[in-house]
Every structure is written in structure tokens, then in C-alpha cells.
């Protein structure tokens, strides 16, 4: 299968034109782009960097799940940003913002009707297209956060990491140009982050955008909570801290399964 390399020069030109990210790097292979940027941010004042790997050997998802992908079949990218003066209570909205950016980029470039599953999985027809993982790289009044995105682009059925996953190719995408997709994700993330920062981290507009794209809201769900408790019910919304509301409970962590199809 022909899987072209990313066009790093084009990405750098587009990033310079947008004037949000200060640097974009592409490596042929690494263990984890998130781990690489976390290490770089820990003892420096680096900000607004993008790192992309053509192949990632030890990608990590939520709950320390690991995955690998064939070279150039996926977008494995991490974004490093410093969130200056934010209330720690709303810091959890950053990965949700990233989910909104990925959904909008996928829809714009490919025409695929992607949606969000709480908290920040990207689905197509109930199958997982992309996952997002945020990690604190440096604490303090201006915390540094690394947000990783793993997006399946040209994987075949045989190459999928799990049966409930999918890829853009399998979803009938009109365009699977990874360079265009990365550029679109960077644009959407930069636009959303800039708007959020401009309102001093008020979540009203961001929360409205997230809820509009979240297929979990209004769906019957099963949540496996830390400690083994199982909670079932209708997901009625997302609160001001980004927690999923199931009945009269706010869920901040755990595996959530949709018990009927997304619409």
C-alpha cells in the first residue's frame, strides 16, 4: 500500500502562517510522542510545539493501554502548550477542546461524520477512529500540558488494533492526505485554544461546542468506575468540570460504553 510521508516543509509553512505553534517536528520513529514532549517540557520553558512520528512503537492511551500502528498508516502527534493563569478546576477541558478540534478537522478534510464519545474518543458509526490523551508536563501557575492524538488514517481491517476500531479509509473518507489532516488539526486546535485563552478560560463557548459534538449525551450508557462500581443510565450532559452526568451522578473517570447506537 502506498503510504506517503508527511510533508514537513508544508506543515512548517502553514504553521508559520497561522502563528500559533512555535515549532513542528516529524521523526521517523519513536516510542511515544507524548513521552518525548513531556521530557522536553519538564526542565524548560518550551511552549506550543508539535511532534509527529511516522511510526510510534509504544503509544499510550487512557488507563495505560498500549498500541502500535504500521508506519505512515496513522497520525501520531503530540501538542505541547502552556496554559497560563488557568483555574486547575477547568484544566480538564483541554483534552476535550482537542477532541472538538480533531472532529472538526476530520469533518472538514474528509467529509466523514465523526463525533465524540465522552471524554475524548472520536467515533465513526460507533467505531473508534481516534483517541486523545493529555498529560501534565510541568506544574505551577502556568502548567505545561502535552496532548497526544492517535488518528487511524489508512489502516485496513486486518491492521486495526481492536475489532471496534476503524480508520478513515474504512469509513469512506474522500481524502486521506495525512499532511492536510495534520495541518487542519493544528489550525482547529490553535483557533479553539486562542479563543478560550481570550475569554480567560471561561468554558461557556467551549462547553457548548463540545456538547454539540458529543454523541454520549442522551445515550444509555454503562460506566465502569474506579473501584469496580458499575453505573448505568442516561448520560444527560457534561458539567462545568467536564464530568459526564449519568442520572444524578457526575463521572470523572472510568470506562463508558454506549448501550445503543450513536446518532
ZANUMAR-909014 format. One record per atom (N, C-alpha, C, O): residue in three letters; x, y, z. Coordinates in steps of 0.1 Angstrom, whole numbers, padded with zeros to 4 digits, always signed. Atoms other than C-alpha are relative to their C-alpha. Example, Ala and Ser with C-alpha at 12.3 -4.5 7.8 and 13.67 -1.06 7.14 Angstrom:
2
Ala+0009-0012+0000 Ala+0123-0045+0078 Ala+0009+0012+0000 Ala+0019+0012+0007 Ser-0009-0011+0000 Ser+0137-0011+0071 Ser-0008+0011+0008 Ser-0003+0022+0009 
REM end
This chain:
263
Unk+0008-0012+0000 Unk+0000+0000+0000 Unk+0009+0012+0000 Unk+0018+0013+0008 Unk-0008-0013+0000 Unk+0013+0035-0009 Unk-0004+0009+0011 Unk-0015+0013+0012 Unk+0002-0009-0012 Unk+0016+0055+0023 Unk+0010+0011+0000 Unk+0021+0009+0005 Unk-0010-0011+0001 Unk+0033+0088+0016 Unk+0004+0006+0013 Unk-0003+0005+0023 Unk-0005-0007-0012 Unk+0055+0105+0041 Unk-0007+0014+0002 Unk-0012+0019-0007 Unk+0005-0014-0003 Unk+0043+0137+0058 Unk+0009+0010-0006 Unk+0021+0008-0007 Unk-0007-0011+0006 Unk+0053+0169+0041 Unk+0004+0010+0011 Unk-0004+0019+0013 Unk-0004-0009-0012 Unk+0072+0186+0070 Unk+0001+0014-0004 Unk-0002+0023+0004 Unk-0002-0014+0004 Unk+0081+0217+0050 Unk-0014+0007-0002 Unk-0015+0019+0002 Unk+0014-0006+0002 Unk+0044+0223+0041 Unk-0006+0003+0014 Unk-0012+0013+0016 Unk+0006-0002-0013 Unk+0034+0218+0077 Unk+0007+0012+0007 Unk+0000+0020+0014 Unk-0006-0011-0006 Unk+0060+0243+0089 Unk-0004+0013-0006 Unk-0006+0023+0001 Unk+0005-0013+0006 Unk+0049+0269+0063 Unk-0014+0003+0005 Unk-0016+0015+0008 Unk+0014-0003-0004 Unk+0013+0265+0073 Unk+0000+0004+0015 Unk-0008+0013+0019 Unk-0001-0004-0014 Unk+0022+0267+0110 Unk+0005+0014+0001 Unk+0000+0022+0010 Unk-0005-0014+0000 Unk+0042+0299+0104 Unk-0011+0010-0004 Unk-0012+0020+0002 Unk+0010-0009+0004 Unk+0013+0314+0086 Unk-0011+0002+0011 Unk-0016+0013+0012 Unk+0010-0001-0010 Unk-0011+0306+0114 Unk+0005+0007+0013 Unk-0003+0013+0020 Unk-0006-0007-0011 Unk+0013+0320+0140 Unk-0005-0004+0014 Unk-0006+0004+0023 Unk+0004+0006-0014 Unk+0002+0297+0169 Unk+0011-0008+0005 Unk+0016-0006+0016 Unk-0010+0009-0004 Unk+0027+0269+0171 Unk+0014+0006-0003 Unk+0016+0012-0014 Unk-0014-0005+0002 Unk+0064+0278+0175 Unk+0009-0009-0007 Unk+0020-0005-0012 Unk-0009+0010+0007 Unk+0078+0246+0160 Unk-0008-0013-0003 Unk-0017-0017+0005 Unk+0006+0013+0004 Unk+0068+0214+0142 Unk+0011-0009-0004 Unk+0019-0006-0012 Unk-0010+0010+0003 Unk+0090+0183+0141 Unk-0007-0013-0004 Unk-0017-0017+0002 Unk+0004+0013+0004 Unk+0085+0150+0124 Unk+0012-0010+0001 Unk+0023-0007-0004 Unk-0010+0010-0002 Unk+0105+0119+0134 Unk-0005-0013-0007 Unk-0017-0015-0008 Unk+0004+0012+0006 Unk+0106+0086+0116 Unk-0007-0010+0009 Unk-0016-0017+0006 Unk+0005+0010-0010 Unk+0100+0065+0147 Unk+0004+0005+0014 Unk+0014+0011+0017 Unk-0003-0002-0014 Unk+0098+0069+0185 Unk-0009-0009+0008 Unk-0018-0015+0003 Unk+0009+0008-0009 Unk+0084+0052+0215 Unk-0013+0006+0002 Unk-0024+0000+0000 Unk+0012-0007-0003 Unk+0059+0078+0224 Unk+0002+0015-0002 Unk+0011+0020+0005 Unk-0002-0015+0002 Unk+0055+0114+0211 Unk-0004+0007+0013 Unk+0002+0017+0016 Unk+0003-0007-0012 Unk+0038+0123+0244 Unk+0011-0001+0010 Unk+0015+0009+0016 Unk-0012+0002-0009 Unk+0067+0109+0265 Unk+0011+0009-0004 Unk+0018+0015+0004 Unk-0011-0009+0005 Unk+0092+0128+0243 Unk-0003+0014+0004 Unk+0007+0021+0008 Unk+0002-0014-0003 Unk+0075+0161+0248 Unk-0001+0003+0015 Unk+0003+0014+0019 Unk+0000-0001-0015 Unk+0068+0156+0285 Unk+0014+0002+0005 Unk+0017+0010+0013 Unk-0014-0001-0004 Unk+0105+0150+0289 Unk+0007+0014-0003 Unk+0014+0019+0004 Unk-0005-0013+0005 Unk+0114+0181+0269 Unk-0005+0012+0008 Unk+0002+0022+0010 Unk+0006-0011-0007 Unk+0090+0203+0288 Unk+0003+0001+0015 Unk+0002+0012+0021 Unk-0001+0001-0014 Unk+0099+0192+0323 Unk+0011+0010+0005 Unk+0009+0016+0016 Unk-0011-0009-0005 Unk+0131+0213+0326 Unk+0003+0012-0010 Unk+0014+0016-0011 Unk-0002-0011+0009 Unk+0125+0241+0301 Unk-0013+0009+0000 Unk-0023+0005+0006 Unk+0012-0008+0001 Unk+0101+0269+0292 Unk-0006-0002-0014 Unk-0013+0008-0019 Unk+0005+0002+0013 Unk+0092+0254+0258 Unk-0015+0001+0000 Unk-0022-0003+0010 Unk+0015-0002+0002 Unk+0057+0261+0245 Unk-0004-0001-0014 Unk+0004+0002-0023 Unk+0006+0000+0013 Unk+0035+0255+0216 Unk+0008-0008-0011 Unk+0011-0003-0022 Unk-0008+0009+0009 Unk+0054+0226+0200 Unk-0009-0011-0005 Unk-0018-0016+0002 Unk+0007+0012+0005 Unk+0041+0198+0178 Unk+0011-0010-0004 Unk+0021-0007-0010 Unk-0009+0011+0003 Unk+0059+0164+0175 Unk-0009-0011-0006 Unk-0019-0015+0000 Unk+0007+0011+0007 Unk+0047+0138+0150 Unk+0010-0011-0003 Unk+0021-0009-0007 Unk-0008+0011+0003 Unk+0060+0103+0145 Unk-0006-0008-0012 Unk-0018-0010-0012 Unk+0005+0009+0011 Unk+0057+0083+0112 Unk-0004-0014+0005 Unk-0012-0020+0000 Unk+0003+0013-0006 Unk+0057+0052+0134 Unk+0002+0002+0015 Unk+0012+0008+0019 Unk-0001-0001-0015 Unk+0051+0050+0172 Unk+0000-0014+0006 Unk-0010-0021+0003 Unk-0002+0014-0005 Unk+0063+0019+0190 Unk-0007-0003+0013 Unk-0011-0014+0015 Unk+0006+0002-0013 Unk+0048+0024+0224 Unk-0010+0011+0003 Unk-0010+0017+0014 Unk+0010-0010-0003 Unk+0018+0046+0221 Unk-0008-0004+0012 Unk-0011-0015+0015 Unk+0007+0002-0012 Unk-0002+0051+0252 Unk-0014+0006-0001 Unk-0015+0018-0005 Unk+0013-0006-0001 Unk-0039+0056+0257 Unk-0005+0002+0014 Unk+0004+0001+0024 Unk+0006-0001-0014 Unk-0062+0061+0287 Unk+0002-0013+0007 Unk+0002-0024+0001 Unk-0001+0011-0009 Unk-0057+0037+0316 Unk+0013-0008-0004 Unk+0013-0021-0002 Unk-0013+0006+0003 Unk-0021+0030+0303 Unk-0001-0011-0011 Unk+0007-0021-0011 Unk+0001+0009+0011 Unk-0034+0010+0273 Unk+0011+0003-0011 Unk+0013+0015-0014 Unk-0011-0002+0009 Unk-0007+0005+0247 Unk-0005-0005-0014 Unk-0013-0014-0015 Unk+0004+0004+0014 Unk-0010+0003+0209 Unk+0012+0003-0009 Unk+0020+0012-0006 Unk-0010-0003+0010 Unk+0012+0003+0178 Unk-0008+0001-0014 Unk-0019-0004-0015 Unk+0006-0001+0013 Unk+0005+0011+0142 Unk+0010-0002-0011 Unk+0022+0001-0009 Unk-0010+0001+0011 Unk+0021+0003+0108 Unk+0005+0014-0004 Unk-0002+0024-0002 Unk-0006-0013+0004 Unk+0044+0032+0096 Unk-0009+0007-0010 Unk-0014+0001-0020 Unk+0007-0009+0010 Unk+0026+0061+0079 Unk-0015-0004-0002 Unk-0021+0001-0011 Unk+0014+0003+0002 Unk-0009+0045+0084 Unk-0009+0008+0010 Unk-0021+0007+0009 Unk+0008-0007-0010 Unk-0019+0068+0112 Unk+0007+0014+0002 Unk+0018+0017-0003 Unk-0006-0013-0005 Unk-0013+0103+0126 Unk+0002-0002+0015 Unk-0007-0004+0023 Unk-0004+0001-0014 Unk+0006+0100+0159 Unk+0007+0013+0003 Unk+0018+0015+0000 Unk-0005-0014-0002 Unk+0011+0136+0171 Unk-0003+0004+0014 Unk-0013+0000+0021 Unk+0002-0005-0013 Unk+0015+0154+0204 Unk+0002+0015-0001 Unk+0011+0020-0008 Unk-0001-0014-0001 Unk+0010+0191+0212 Unk+0003+0004+0014 Unk-0003+0000+0023 Unk-0005-0005-0013 Unk+0028+0209+0240 Unk-0005+0015+0001 Unk-0001+0023-0008 Unk+0004-0014-0002 Unk+0011+0241+0253 Unk+0001+0003+0015 Unk-0001-0006+0024 Unk+0001-0005-0014 Unk+0014+0262+0285 Unk-0013+0008+0001 Unk-0017+0016-0007 Unk+0013-0006-0002 Unk-0019+0272+0299 Unk+0001+0010+0012 Unk-0001+0006+0023 Unk-0004-0010-0010 Unk-0012+0304+0317 Unk-0012+0006+0008 Unk-0021+0011+0002 Unk+0010-0006-0009 Unk-0032+0315+0347 Unk-0014-0007+0000 Unk-0024-0001+0004 Unk+0013+0007+0001 Unk-0059+0288+0343 Unk-0003-0005+0014 Unk+0005-0008+0022 Unk+0005+0007-0012 Unk-0080+0276+0372 Unk+0002-0015-0002 Unk-0004-0021-0011 Unk-0002+0014+0001 Unk-0069+0240+0378 Unk-0013-0008-0002 Unk-0013-0019-0008 Unk+0013+0007+0000 Unk-0106+0230+0381 Unk-0005-0002-0015 Unk-0012-0011-0018 Unk+0004+0001+0014 Unk-0111+0236+0343 Unk+0011-0005-0009 Unk+0009-0005-0021 Unk-0011+0005+0008 Unk-0078+0223+0331 Unk-0004-0013-0008 Unk+0001-0015-0019 Unk+0004+0012+0007 Unk-0095+0190+0322 Unk-0008+0003-0013 Unk-0011-0006-0021 Unk+0007-0004+0012 Unk-0113+0209+0294 Unk+0010+0000-0012 Unk+0005+0000-0024 Unk-0009-0001+0011 Unk-0081+0210+0273 Unk+0000-0013-0009 Unk-0001-0011-0021 Unk+0002+0012+0010 Unk-0083+0173+0260 Unk-0014+0000-0006 Unk-0015-0005-0017 Unk+0013+0000+0006 Unk-0120+0179+0254 Unk+0000+0010-0012 Unk-0006+0008-0022 Unk-0002-0009+0011 Unk-0111+0210+0233 Unk+0007-0007-0011 Unk+0004-0004-0023 Unk-0007+0007+0011 Unk-0086+0188+0214 Unk-0010-0009-0007 Unk-0009-0010-0020 Unk+0009+0008+0007 Unk-0114+0164+0207 Unk-0009+0007-0010 Unk-0012+0003-0021 Unk+0008-0009+0009 Unk-0136+0192+0192 Unk+0009+0003-0012 Unk+0004+0003-0023 Unk-0009-0004+0011 Unk-0106+0203+0171 Unk+0002-0012-0010 Unk+0001-0010-0022 Unk-0002+0012+0008 Unk-0100+0167+0158 Unk-0013-0003-0008 Unk-0012-0006-0020 Unk+0013+0002+0006 Unk-0137+0162+0150 Unk-0002+0010-0012 Unk-0005+0006-0023 Unk+0002-0010+0010 Unk-0139+0194+0131 Unk+0010-0001-0012 Unk+0006+0001-0023 Unk-0010+0002+0010 Unk-0107+0188+0112 Unk-0003-0012-0009 Unk-0002-0011-0021 Unk+0004+0012+0007 Unk-0118+0153+0102 Unk-0012+0003-0009 Unk-0012-0001-0021 Unk+0012-0003+0008 Unk-0152+0165+0090 Unk+0004+0009-0012 Unk-0001+0007-0023 Unk-0003-0010+0011 Unk-0137+0194+0070 Unk+0009-0006-0011 Unk+0006-0004-0023 Unk-0009+0006+0010 Unk-0109+0174+0052 Unk-0006-0012-0007 Unk-0004-0013-0019 Unk+0004+0013+0006 Unk-0126+0140+0047 Unk-0015-0001-0003 Unk-0019-0010-0011 Unk+0014+0001+0001 Unk-0163+0146+0049 Unk-0006-0011+0008 Unk-0018-0014+0008 Unk+0005+0011-0009 Unk-0166+0117+0074 Unk-0007+0007+0012 Unk-0002+0016+0018 Unk+0008-0006-0011 Unk-0192+0124+0101 Unk+0004-0006+0013 Unk-0002-0014+0020 Unk-0005+0004-0013 Unk-0171+0120+0131 Unk-0007+0007+0012 Unk-0012+0018+0010 Unk+0006-0005-0012 Unk-0185+0125+0166 Unk+0009-0003+0012 Unk+0019-0011+0011 Unk-0008+0003-0012 Unk-0171+0125+0202 Unk-0008-0010+0009 Unk-0020-0009+0010 Unk+0005+0009-0011 Unk-0176+0098+0228 Unk+0007+0005+0013 Unk+0019+0007+0012 Unk-0006-0005-0012 Unk-0170+0111+0263 Unk+0011-0009+0005 Unk+0008-0021+0006 Unk-0003-0015+0000 Unk-0145+0122+0273 Unk+0006+0005-0014 Unk+0003+0016-0017 Unk-0006-0006+0012 Unk-0125+0125+0240 Unk+0004-0011-0010 Unk+0014-0009-0017 Unk-0002+0009+0011 Unk-0126+0094+0218 Unk-0008+0006-0012 Unk-0019+0012-0011 Unk+0006-0004+0012 Unk-0135+0102+0182 Unk-0006-0013-0007 Unk+0002-0022-0010 Unk+0006+0011+0005 Unk-0160+0078+0167 Unk-0006+0002-0014 Unk-0009+0014-0018 Unk+0008+0000+0012 Unk-0175+0070+0133 Unk-0009-0012+0000 Unk-0004-0024+0000 Unk+0009+0012+0000 Unk-0206+0048+0132 Unk+0002-0009+0012 Unk+0001-0021+0011 Unk-0002+0008-0012 Unk-0199+0037+0168 Unk+0014-0006+0001 Unk+0017-0013+0011 Unk-0013+0006-0001 Unk-0163+0026+0160 Unk+0011+0011+0002 Unk+0009+0022-0003 Unk-0010-0010-0005 Unk-0132+0043+0174 Unk+0010+0004-0012 Unk+0016-0005-0017 Unk-0009-0005+0010 Unk-0113+0065+0149 Unk+0012+0006+0006 Unk+0023+0005+0000 Unk-0012-0007-0006 Unk-0090+0084+0172 Unk-0002+0000+0015 Unk-0013+0000+0021 Unk+0000-0001-0014 Unk-0080+0086+0208 Unk+0009+0012+0004 Unk+0018+0016-0003 Unk-0007-0012-0004 Unk-0067+0116+0228 Unk+0004-0002+0015 Unk-0004-0007+0023 Unk-0005+0001-0014 Unk-0045+0116+0260 Unk+0008+0012+0003 Unk+0017+0016-0003 Unk-0007-0011-0005 Unk-0034+0146+0280 Unk+0008-0003+0012 Unk+0003-0011+0020 Unk-0008+0003-0012 Unk-0006+0146+0305 Unk+0007+0013+0004 Unk+0011+0021-0004 Unk-0007-0012-0006 Unk+0008+0173+0328 Unk+0015-0002-0001 Unk+0020-0011+0004 Unk-0015+0001+0001 Unk+0044+0180+0319 Unk+0007+0008+0010 Unk+0018+0005+0014 Unk-0006-0009-0010 Unk+0051+0208+0344 Unk-0011+0007+0007 Unk-0021+0012+0001 Unk+0010-0006-0008 Unk+0030+0221+0373 Unk+0004+0014+0003 Unk+0015+0019+0000 Unk-0003-0014-0004 Unk+0027+0256+0387 Unk-0011+0009-0006 Unk-0021+0004-0011 Unk+0010-0009+0005 Unk+0007+0287+0378 Unk-0002+0000-0015 Unk-0013+0003-0020 Unk+0001+0001+0015 Unk+0014+0282+0341 Unk+0004-0014-0004 Unk+0014-0017-0010 Unk-0003+0014+0003 Unk+0012+0244+0337 Unk+0002-0003-0014 Unk-0004+0003-0023 Unk-0002+0005+0014 Unk+0026+0227+0306 Unk-0007-0013-0001 Unk-0006-0022+0007 Unk+0008+0012+0003 Unk+0003+0201+0291 Unk+0004-0005-0013 Unk+0005+0002-0023 Unk-0002+0007+0013 Unk+0011+0176+0264 Unk-0013-0008-0003 Unk-0018-0016+0005 Unk+0012+0007+0005 Unk-0019+0164+0244 Unk+0003-0009-0012 Unk+0008-0003-0022 Unk-0003+0009+0011 Unk-0015+0133+0222 Unk-0012-0004-0007 Unk-0023-0006-0001 Unk+0011+0004+0009 Unk-0037+0124+0193 Unk+0005-0012-0008 Unk+0015-0011-0015 Unk-0003+0011+0009 Unk-0037+0090+0176 Unk-0012-0002-0009 Unk-0023-0006-0004 Unk+0011+0001+0010 Unk-0058+0090+0144 Unk+0002-0010-0010 Unk+0013-0009-0017 Unk-0001+0010+0010 Unk-0063+0060+0122 Unk-0003+0005-0014 Unk-0015+0009-0016 Unk+0002-0006+0013 Unk-0059+0070+0086 Unk-0002-0011-0011 Unk-0013-0012-0016 Unk+0001+0010+0011 Unk-0052+0041+0062 Unk+0000-0014+0004 Unk+0003-0023-0004 Unk-0001+0014-0005 Unk-0053+0010+0084 Unk-0011-0008-0007 Unk-0023-0003-0009 Unk+0009+0010+0005 Unk-0070-0020+0068 Unk-0007-0007+0012 Unk-0003-0005+0024 Unk+0007+0007-0011 Unk-0094-0042+0088 Unk+0010-0009+0007 Unk+0009-0010+0019 Unk-0010+0009-0006 Unk-0065-0067+0094 Unk+0010+0008+0009 Unk+0016+0002+0018 Unk-0010-0007-0008 Unk-0043-0039+0108 Unk-0006+0008+0012 Unk+0001+0013+0020 Unk+0006-0008-0012 Unk-0068-0024+0133 Unk+0004-0006+0013 Unk+0005-0018+0014 Unk-0005+0005-0013 Unk-0057-0027+0169 Unk-0010-0008+0008 Unk-0007-0017+0015 Unk+0011+0008-0006 Unk-0091-0039+0181 Unk-0012+0000-0009 Unk-0013+0008-0018 Unk+0011+0001+0009 Unk-0123-0050+0164 Unk-0009+0012-0001 Unk-0015+0014-0011 Unk+0009-0012+0000 Unk-0143-0019+0174 Unk+0006+0013-0005 Unk+0000+0023-0004 Unk-0007-0012+0006 Unk-0118+0005+0158 Unk-0004+0001-0015 Unk-0010-0008-0021 Unk+0002-0003+0014 Unk-0120+0020+0123 Unk+0011+0009-0004 Unk+0019+0014+0004 Unk-0009-0010+0006 Unk-0099+0042+0100 Unk-0007+0008-0010 Unk-0019+0005-0013 Unk+0006-0009+0010 Unk-0106+0070+0076 Unk-0003-0007-0013 Unk-0013-0006-0019 Unk+0002+0007+0013 Unk-0101+0047+0046 Unk-0012-0009+0001 Unk-0020-0010-0008 Unk+0012+0010-0001 Unk-0126+0021+0060 Unk-0013+0008+0002 Unk-0024+0002+0000 Unk+0012-0008-0002 Unk-0150+0050+0067 Unk-0005+0007-0012 Unk-0014+0015-0012 Unk+0004-0007+0013 Unk-0152+0061+0031 Unk+0005+0014-0001 Unk-0002+0022-0008 Unk-0005-0014+0001 Unk-0131+0093+0035 Unk+0003+0004-0014 Unk+0008-0004-0022 Unk-0002-0005+0014 Unk-0130+0114+0004 Unk+0015+0004-0002 Unk+0020+0004-0013 Unk-0014-0004+0000 Unk-0094+0125+0013 Unk+0007-0006+0012 Unk+0002-0004+0023 Unk-0008+0005-0011 Unk-0068+0107+0034 Unk+0014+0006+0000 Unk+0023-0001+0005 Unk-0013-0006+0000 Unk-0039+0131+0029 Unk+0004+0004+0015 Unk-0002+0013+0021 Unk-0003-0002-0014 Unk-0022+0130+0063 Unk+0006+0014+0003 Unk+0003+0019+0013 Unk-0005-0014-0002 Unk-0004+0163+0058 Unk-0011+0010+0001 Unk-0011+0018+0010 Unk+0012-0009-0001 Unk-0037+0180+0052 Unk-0007-0001+0013 Unk-0012+0008+0019 Unk+0007+0002-0013 Unk-0052+0164+0082 Unk+0008+0006+0012 Unk+0002+0012+0021 Unk-0008-0006-0011 Unk-0023+0174+0105 Unk-0002+0015+0000 Unk-0003+0021+0010 Unk+0001-0014+0001 Unk-0025+0209+0092 Unk-0013+0005+0005 Unk-0014+0015+0012 Unk+0013-0003-0004 Unk-0062+0210+0098 Unk-0002-0001+0015 Unk-0008+0007+0022 Unk+0001+0001-0015 Unk-0059+0197+0134 Unk+0008+0011+0007 Unk+0003+0017+0016 Unk-0008-0011-0006 Unk-0032+0223+0142 Unk-0008+0013-0001 Unk-0009+0020+0008 Unk+0008-0013+0002 Unk-0054+0251+0127 Unk-0012+0000+0010 Unk-0014+0010+0017 Unk+0012+0000-0008 Unk-0085+0240+0146 Unk+0004+0001+0015 Unk-0003+0008+0023 Unk-0005-0001-0014 Unk-0066+0235+0179 Unk+0004+0014+0003 Unk+0000+0019+0013 Unk-0005-0013-0003 Unk-0049+0268+0176 Unk-0011+0010+0001 Unk-0011+0019+0009 Unk+0012-0009+0000 Unk-0082+0286+0168 Unk-0008-0002+0013 Unk-0012+0008+0020 Unk+0008+0002-0012 Unk-0100+0270+0197 Unk+0007+0004+0013 Unk+0002+0010+0022 Unk-0008-0004-0012 Unk-0072+0275+0222 Unk+0001+0015+0001 Unk+0000+0020+0012 Unk-0001-0014-0001 Unk-0067+0311+0213 Unk-0013+0007+0004 Unk-0013+0016+0012 Unk+0013-0005-0005 Unk-0105+0318+0217 Unk-0002-0002+0014 Unk-0007+0006+0021 Unk+0002+0004-0015 Unk-0105+0300+0251 Unk+0009+0009+0008 Unk+0004+0014+0019 Unk-0009-0009-0008 Unk-0075+0320+0263 Unk-0005+0014+0000 Unk-0003+0021+0010 Unk+0004-0013+0001 Unk-0090+0352+0251 Unk-0011+0004+0010 Unk-0013+0015+0014 Unk+0011-0003-0009 Unk-0120+0348+0274 Unk+0004-0005+0014 Unk-0004-0008+0023 Unk-0006+0003-0013 Unk-0097+0339+0303 Unk-0005-0013+0006 Unk-0008-0015+0017 Unk+0003+0014-0003 Unk-0105+0302+0303 Unk-0015-0002+0004 Unk-0018-0012+0011 Unk+0014+0002-0002 Unk-0143+0307+0306 Unk-0004-0011-0010 Unk-0001-0011-0021 Unk+0003+0012+0007 Unk-0158+0274+0294 Unk-0013+0000-0008 Unk-0016-0009-0015 Unk+0014+0000+0006 Unk-0192+0285+0281 Unk+0000-0003-0014 Unk-0007-0012-0018 Unk+0001+0003+0014 Unk-0185+0286+0244 Unk+0006-0014-0003 Unk+0001-0021-0012 Unk-0007+0013+0002 Unk-0161+0256+0245 Unk-0010-0012+0004 Unk-0011-0021-0003 Unk+0009+0011-0004 Unk-0186+0235+0265 Unk-0012-0002-0010 Unk-0016-0013-0012 Unk+0011+0001+0010 Unk-0214+0244+0240 Unk+0004-0008-0012 Unk-0003-0016-0018 Unk-0005+0007+0012 Unk-0192+0232+0211 Unk+0002-0014+0003 Unk-0001-0023-0006 Unk-0002+0014-0003 Unk-0183+0200+0229 Unk-0013-0007+0001 Unk-0014-0018-0005 Unk+0012+0007-0001 Unk-0218+0191+0238 Unk-0007-0002-0013 Unk-0014-0012-0015 Unk+0006+0001+0014 Unk-0229+0197+0202 Unk+0005-0012-0007 Unk-0002-0018-0016 Unk-0007+0011+0007 Unk-0204+0171+0190 Unk+0000-0013+0008 Unk+0005-0023+0002 Unk-0002+0012-0009 Unk-0207+0146+0219 Unk-0012-0009-0002 Unk-0023-0006+0002 Unk+0011+0010+0002 Unk-0228+0115+0209 Unk-0004-0007+0013 Unk-0014-0014+0013 Unk+0003+0007-0012 Unk-0227+0102+0245 Unk-0012+0006+0007 Unk-0020-0001+0013 Unk+0011-0007-0006 Unk-0252+0128+0257 Unk-0013-0004-0006 Unk-0015-0004-0018 Unk+0013+0006+0005 Unk-0287+0114+0255 Unk+0000-0014-0002 Unk-0010-0020-0006 Unk-0002+0014+0003 Unk-0274+0079+0252 Unk-0001-0008+0013 Unk+0004-0004+0023 Unk-0001+0009-0011 Unk-0279+0050+0276 Unk+0014-0006+0001 Unk+0019-0011-0009 Unk-0014+0004-0001 Unk-0245+0042+0290 Unk+0002-0010+0012 Unk-0006-0011+0021 Unk-0005+0008-0011 Unk-0227+0018+0312 Unk+0014+0005+0004 Unk+0023+0004-0004 Unk-0013-0005-0005 Unk-0198+0032+0333 Unk+0006-0009+0010 Unk+0000-0012+0020 Unk-0008+0009-0010 Unk-0172+0010+0350 Unk+0009+0010+0007 Unk+0019+0015+0002 Unk-0007-0010-0008 Unk-0160+0033+0378 Unk+0012-0006+0007 Unk+0013-0018+0010 Unk-0011+0005-0008 Unk-0127+0031+0397 Unk-0005-0007+0013 Unk-0014-0002+0019 Unk+0004+0008-0012 Unk-0131+0005+0425 Unk-0010-0011-0004 Unk-0014-0019+0005 Unk+0008+0011+0004 Unk-0153-0017+0404 Unk-0015+0002-0001 Unk-0023-0006-0005 Unk+0014-0003+0001 Unk-0187+0000+0407 Unk-0005+0001-0014 Unk+0003+0007-0023 Unk+0006-0001+0013 Unk-0210-0003+0377 Unk-0012+0010+0001 Unk-0021+0008+0009 Unk+0011-0010+0000 Unk-0233+0027+0369 Unk-0006-0001-0014 Unk+0001+0001-0024 Unk+0007-0001+0012 Unk-0259+0026+0342 Unk-0011+0010+0000 Unk-0017+0013+0011 Unk+0010-0010+0001 Unk-0283+0052+0330 Unk+0001+0009-0012 Unk+0010+0006-0021 Unk-0001-0009+0011 Unk-0289+0080+0305 Unk+0010+0011+0003 Unk+0010+0017+0014 Unk-0010-0011-0001 Unk-0260+0104+0300 Unk-0007+0013-0003 Unk-0011+0015-0015 Unk+0009-0011+0002 Unk-0278+0137+0305 Unk+0008+0013-0004 Unk+0002+0023-0008 Unk-0007-0012+0004 Unk-0249+0162+0299 Unk+0014-0001+0006 Unk+0019-0012+0010 Unk-0014-0001-0005 Unk-0214+0173+0309 Unk+0000+0013+0009 Unk-0005+0023+0004 Unk+0001-0011-0009 Unk-0209+0196+0339 Unk+0012+0010-0003 Unk+0020+0008-0012 Unk-0010-0011+0002 Unk-0186+0227+0343 Unk+0014-0005+0001 Unk+0023+0002-0004 Unk-0014+0005-0001 Unk-0156+0205+0351 Unk+0003-0011-0011 Unk+0013-0018-0010 Unk-0001+0010+0011 Unk-0161+0182+0320 Unk-0004-0014+0004 Unk-0001-0023-0003 Unk+0004+0014-0004 Unk-0175+0153+0340 Unk-0013-0003-0006 Unk-0022+0005-0009 Unk+0012+0005+0006 Unk-0202+0132+0325 Unk-0011-0002+0010 Unk-0008-0008+0021 Unk+0011+0001-0010 Unk-0236+0134+0342 Unk-0008-0012-0004 Unk-0014-0013-0015 Unk+0008+0012+0003 Unk-0253+0100+0344 Unk-0010-0001+0012 Unk-0007-0003+0023 Unk+0010-0002-0011 Unk-0286+0104+0363 Unk+0004+0011+0009 Unk+0006+0022+0004 Unk-0004-0010-0009 Unk-0277+0123+0394 Unk+0015-0001+0004 Unk+0019+0005+0014 Unk-0014+0002-0003 Unk-0240+0112+0394 Unk+0008+0007-0011 Unk+0005+0008-0022 Unk-0010-0005+0009 Unk-0210+0130+0379 Unk+0012-0009-0001 Unk+0018-0013+0010 Unk-0010+0010+0002 Unk-0185+0106+0364 Unk+0013+0008-0005 Unk+0012+0014-0015 Unk-0012-0007+0004 Unk-0149+0119+0362 Unk+0010-0009-0006 Unk+0019-0005-0013 Unk-0009+0010+0005 Unk-0131+0087+0354 Unk-0007-0014-0002 Unk-0017-0016+0005 Unk+0006+0013+0001 Unk-0139+0052+0342 Unk-0002-0003-0015 Unk-0002+0006-0023 Unk+0003+0004+0014 Unk-0147+0032+0310 Unk-0015+0002-0002 Unk-0023-0003+0006 Unk+0014-0002+0003 Unk-0180+0043+0295 Unk-0003-0007-0013 Unk+0003-0005-0023 Unk+0005+0007+0012 Unk-0199+0021+0270 Unk-0013+0005-0004 Unk-0022+0006+0005 Unk+0013-0003+0005 Unk-0227+0032+0248 Unk-0008-0012-0001 Unk-0004-0022-0007 Unk+0008+0013+0000 Unk-0256+0007+0252 Unk-0010+0000-0012 Unk-0017-0009-0013 Unk+0007+0000+0012 Unk-0273+0018+0220 Unk+0007+0009-0010 Unk+0016+0016-0006 Unk-0008-0007+0010 Unk-0261+0032+0187 Unk+0000+0015+0001 Unk-0010+0021+0006 Unk-0001-0015+0000 Unk-0249+0068+0184 Unk-0008+0005-0012 Unk-0010-0002-0022 Unk+0007-0006+0011 Unk-0269+0091+0162 Unk+0007+0013-0005 Unk+0003+0019-0014 
REM end
